[in-house]
Amino acid sequence: MARFELLDPSIATTGGALAPSADVLFEMGMRCASGRDAATDLIAAHMYFNLADSLGAERAAFYRQEVAAQMSKTEIARALRAAREWHSIH
């Protein structure tokens, strides 16, 4: 799964706690989907696009659907579970 640096200035703060912005999450989804930095990870890409969409990234829903078309139902369920877990932590 992709990771981000908490000290990265591109990460927005919310209520005093560090939380990535919709744009950062969208970019992470693009990196996972394209395999730019490592092997392609569609589960992580779907999760990040889902999170970015929930924070208002306009194109995230489209790319989430594109990625989901290449995934099994089990993989989609894993991605959705991971997104719920991320929301519960952040």
Contacts in CASP RR format, 6 or more apart in sequence:
PFRMAT RR
TARGET T0000
AUTHOR 0000-0000-0000
METHOD contacts of the structure
MODEL  1
MARFELLDPSIATTGGALAPSADVLFEMGMRCASGRDAATDLIAAHMYFN
LADSLGAERAAFYRQEVAAQMSKTEIARALRAAREWHSIH
1 32 0 8 1.000
1 41 0 8 1.000
1 43 0 8 1.000
1 44 0 8 1.000
1 47 0 8 1.000
1 82 0 8 1.000
2 28 0 8 1.000
2 29 0 8 1.000
2 31 0 8 1.000
2 32 0 8 1.000
2 37 0 8 1.000
2 38 0 8 1.000
2 41 0 8 1.000
2 44 0 8 1.000
2 48 0 8 1.000
4 11 0 8 1.000
4 20 0 8 1.000
4 24 0 8 1.000
4 28 0 8 1.000
5 11 0 8 1.000
6 18 0 8 1.000
8 24 0 8 1.000
10 21 0 8 1.000
10 23 0 8 1.000
10 24 0 8 1.000
11 18 0 8 1.000
11 19 0 8 1.000
11 20 0 8 1.000
11 21 0 8 1.000
11 24 0 8 1.000
12 19 0 8 1.000
12 20 0 8 1.000
12 21 0 8 1.000
12 24 0 8 1.000
13 19 0 8 1.000
17 90 0 8 1.000
19 90 0 8 1.000
20 28 0 8 1.000
21 55 0 8 1.000
22 52 0 8 1.000
22 55 0 8 1.000
22 56 0 8 1.000
22 57 0 8 1.000
22 60 0 8 1.000
23 52 0 8 1.000
23 57 0 8 1.000
25 48 0 8 1.000
25 49 0 8 1.000
25 51 0 8 1.000
25 52 0 8 1.000
25 55 0 8 1.000
25 57 0 8 1.000
25 60 0 8 1.000
26 48 0 8 1.000
26 49 0 8 1.000
26 52 0 8 1.000
26 57 0 8 1.000
26 59 0 8 1.000
26 60 0 8 1.000
26 63 0 8 1.000
28 44 0 8 1.000
28 48 0 8 1.000
29 44 0 8 1.000
29 45 0 8 1.000
29 48 0 8 1.000
29 49 0 8 1.000
29 52 0 8 1.000
29 63 0 8 1.000
30 36 0 8 1.000
30 45 0 8 1.000
30 63 0 8 1.000
31 37 0 8 1.000
32 40 0 8 1.000
32 41 0 8 1.000
32 42 0 8 1.000
32 44 0 8 1.000
32 45 0 8 1.000
32 48 0 8 1.000
33 40 0 8 1.000
33 42 0 8 1.000
33 45 0 8 1.000
33 49 0 8 1.000
33 63 0 8 1.000
33 66 0 8 1.000
33 67 0 8 1.000
34 40 0 8 1.000
35 41 0 8 1.000
42 67 0 8 1.000
42 70 0 8 1.000
42 71 0 8 1.000
42 75 0 8 1.000
42 79 0 8 1.000
43 71 0 8 1.000
43 75 0 8 1.000
43 78 0 8 1.000
43 79 0 8 1.000
43 82 0 8 1.000
44 79 0 8 1.000
44 82 0 8 1.000
45 63 0 8 1.000
45 67 0 8 1.000
46 64 0 8 1.000
46 67 0 8 1.000
46 68 0 8 1.000
46 71 0 8 1.000
46 75 0 8 1.000
46 76 0 8 1.000
46 79 0 8 1.000
46 80 0 8 1.000
47 79 0 8 1.000
47 80 0 8 1.000
47 82 0 8 1.000
47 83 0 8 1.000
47 86 0 8 1.000
49 57 0 8 1.000
49 60 0 8 1.000
49 61 0 8 1.000
49 63 0 8 1.000
49 64 0 8 1.000
49 67 0 8 1.000
50 60 0 8 1.000
50 64 0 8 1.000
50 79 0 8 1.000
50 80 0 8 1.000
50 83 0 8 1.000
51 83 0 8 1.000
51 86 0 8 1.000
51 87 0 8 1.000
52 60 0 8 1.000
53 60 0 8 1.000
53 61 0 8 1.000
53 64 0 8 1.000
54 83 0 8 1.000
54 87 0 8 1.000
68 76 0 8 1.000
71 79 0 8 1.000
END
